[in-house]
Amino acid sequence: MTVNIDALNAEFGIPGTLGFAEGRGGLTMIEIDNGLATATISPYAGQILSYRPAGAADDLLFVSERAWFEPGREIKGGIPICWPWFGPDPTASGRGLHGFARMLPWTLSGCESLPDGATRIRFDLADNAETRDIWPHPFNLWLEIEVGATLSLTLTTRNAGETPLRITQGLHTYFRIGDATRLTVNGLSGCRYIDKAAGAGDAIIVQDGPVTVAGEVNRIYEAVPASLSIEDPVLGRRICIETQHSRTCVVWNPWIATARAMDDLDDDDYQRFICVETVNTASEVIEIPPQGSARLTASYRIETL
């Protein structure tokens, strides 16, 4: 797919703040530097790949050095959009994990500077012949991203059909971490989770205290609060997570064996990230009436410890 970088800069560029450039694998990237933060966003998959608020020593997000930057494949890292299903194919008919939205080009429909100096971007995705071959439903999907002192995302699904639409979805955020074995995820104590780690048998467990990583972590937490945090003593920071329209949360770290089995991760990459994902999944299936809509929102900010 040929992309005219000059045409994109002419139509959507914001001088001194937002521009377009060729990135890894030849994919087009949106580069933002608005004084409040820098960010890199790929219109392919509508995926944020980098976000660093002004003065921060380290990026909020992790992206694998071995990630695929190829049309038709997911990019390992940043904030992939999992939609219209989260996790395995709910029909068990051979479709891949986490839906198709993270492996399709989105349409950029707007870029603007906000009064507080932040930058807002909007992407659109709608059903077409390709999506209907995978999932036979009419839809409109919108992603709004605001890059400022805080990073925020809102994913909106509109049911463009005449029958109710059932979806699961998620913002599969990869947070960069200094050492996964030393982090804590706070705010989930007392929440029940489904243990999806290898050999756990989907056991139902109640979290006692902060979440830590000493082996594979693959958990779906239910009835979670709207505010969570990750404390990272190695990078000397706290990542604050605020969500709306989500009562489930996935915490994932692949640990040694799973990381080694993934072609798009280095063997020791498990030490460098934790996924704390804002989702609607498990018992939280979203049903959208005809012509109705549903939202999923997350925002992230960094505090110094």
Secondary structure, 3 states (H helix, E strand, C coil): CCCCHHHHHHHHCECCCEEEEECHHHCEEEEEECCCEEEEEECECCEEEEEEECCCCCCCECECCCCCCCCCCCCCECECEEECCCCCCCCCCCCCCCECHHHCECEEEEEEECCCCCEEEEEEEECCHHHHHHCCCCEEEEEEEEECCCEEEEEEEEECCCCCEEECEEECCEEECCCHHHCEEECCCCCEEEECCCCCCCEEEECCCCECCCCCEEEEEECCCCEEEEEECCCCEEEEEEEECCCEEEEEECHHHHHHHCCCCCCCHHHHEEEEEEEECCCCCEEECCCCEEEEEEEEEEEEC
